[in-house]
Amino acid sequence: MIDEKKIERAIRLLLEGIGEDPGREGLKDTPNRIARMYREIYGGMDEDAEVHLSRTFSVGNNEMVIEREITFYSTCEHHLLPFHGKAHIAYIPDGKVVGLSKLARTVEVFARRLQIQEQLTGQIADALMEHICPKGVLVMLEAEHMCMTMRGIKKPGSQTVTLARRGVFESDPALEERFFRMMGR
């Protein structure tokens, strides 16, 4: 549960800590703005992917379904800086599919938490396996991390790619190859 009052107090202390005056005109409403923003960008803390994945539809064919280029924004738990990119999801249904928007909503549930990309990738794959029970899932995330861009090594444009395979994608390399061909890679 997000506690906006605690966030406001913390932001005032942060501003003081970097030598700012939290009472000056440009900053006096900043703690409240940050608290409201955090409710939005960390809203996944209070969400369960099952809400989005519980409604499925029966299908007669079990061919690969791919939803690609799902934009996401998350926050690195190590530096509290953003990372953002694209999620690509493939799954092999086992008699039922989920609405395509629900895949994007599932990405959002986990991205809107303090996170690391490796964990985010696995959480999405595991939620799909658990709630829609497909034969297999493959999730690939490509992201740029501001902790690599703004500080430290300062390498803008560098991409981190993570991949999580579950079910038949783990045991059948031809399915993974097919995914990459369909992605144009």
N, C-alpha and C positions, 0 to 999 in steps of 0.2 A: 504494500500500500504506500503510495507516494504521499509524503507529509510536506505540503507546501510551506508551512511555517518554518520547519527545520531547514529547508532549502534556502529560504530567504535569509535566515540568520547566518547560514554558512556562506552565502554569497557576500553578505556584508563583511564577514571576517576575511574572506578571500580578497575583496577589494582593499580593505585595510592592510592586509598582508603584502600586497604588491605596491603599497604606498599611495593608494588612491583615497579620496574622500567620498565615502558612500553617500554623504548628504549633499554633494554638489548637484547642481541642476541636471546635468546630463546623466547622472548615475542614481538619483534618488529613487526612481521607479524600477531600476534594473533588477534588484533582487526579486521583486514580484513578477516581472516579465520572465526572468529565468525560471522561476518556480512553475509558472504556467506552461512555459515551453517544455520543461522537463516532464510535465504530466503527459504531454503529447509524444515527445520522442522516446520516452521510456515506458509508454503505455503497454508494451508487451509484457511487462513484469506481472501484470494482473490478468493476462489473457491466457487461454488454453486453446491450442490448435484444434482440439477435438470439436469445438464450437463450429469451426469452419469446415471440418472434414466429415462431420457426422451425416450429412445428407449426400447420398450417392444415388446413381442411376444404373440400372441393369443394362448390360450390353451383350450382344451376341458374339462380337469379335474381340479378341484379346491382343490386338496389335499395339505397338508402341505409341504412347502419347507423349508429345514433347511440348512444353511451354518454355519458350526461351526469351532472353532479354528482359527479364523481370528486374526492373530497377529497384535497388534497395539502399538504405542508409542505416548505418549502425554506429556504435561508439565503442572504441577499443577500451577494454577494461584495464589495460596497463597504463595508458596515458590520458584517458578520458578525452581523446581526440576522435573525430569521425573517421570512418572508412566507408566507402561507397562503391557500388559497382552493379554488376548484372548477375542474376541467378538464372540457371538453366536447369530445368527439371524434366526427367524422362521417367515414365513408369510403364510397366506391362500389366494391364488390368487382369484381374481374375474374376471376370463376370460382372464387375461394376466399376464405374468411373465417378469422378467427382467433377463438379462444375469448374471450368478453367479459372475463374476468378478466385476460387478457393485455394488454388495453388499459390497465387500471388499473396493472398491473405495469410497463408501459412508462413511464407517468407517473412512477411511483416511482423507476425507475432514474435518470431525469434530475433529478428533484426532490431526490434525496438526494446532491446535490453542491453546492459553492459555485456560485452561479448568479445570473443576472439573468433576470427573467421573460420578456423578449423572446427571449432565447436559448433558454430552456426550451421555449417554445412551438414554435419552429422545430425544435429537436432531436426533439421528439415526432413532429412531422409528417414530418420527413425519415426517421426510423427506420421509420415505418409505410410510407412510400413504398418504401424500400429493401428491407424484409424481407417485406412481404405483397403488394407490387406491385399496389396497387389502381389503379383509373382516376383516383382523386383522393382527397385528404384535406383536411379542415378541422379545425383545432384552435383552440379558444378557451379562454383562461385568464382568470379573474377572481380577483384576489387583493388582500388587504390587507397592506401592508408596515409592519412595526414601525419601520422607519427614518422613516416618515411619521407614525407614531402616538406613539412614545415619545420622539422627539427632533426636533430641527429644527422643522419647521412645526407638529407636533403636531395632526394632523387625523385622529383615529380614525374608522373607518368608511369612509374614502375607498377606492375600489376602482380598481385598474388593470386594464384589459382589453386583452389582446393577442390577435391573430388571425394564424394562418398558414394560407395556402391553397396547395395543390399540385395539379397535374394538372388535371382538368376543373373543379375549383372555381375555378381562376384564369381559365379561358376562358368559363365559363358562369355569368353572374350569377344566373340563375334557380335554380341549385342552392344558392347561398348564401342566397338569399331563402327557399327551401324549408326549409333548415336552421333559419333564424331563426323561421319559422312553427312548425316542429315543436318548437322550444325554447320557444314561447309568448312570443316577443318581438316 
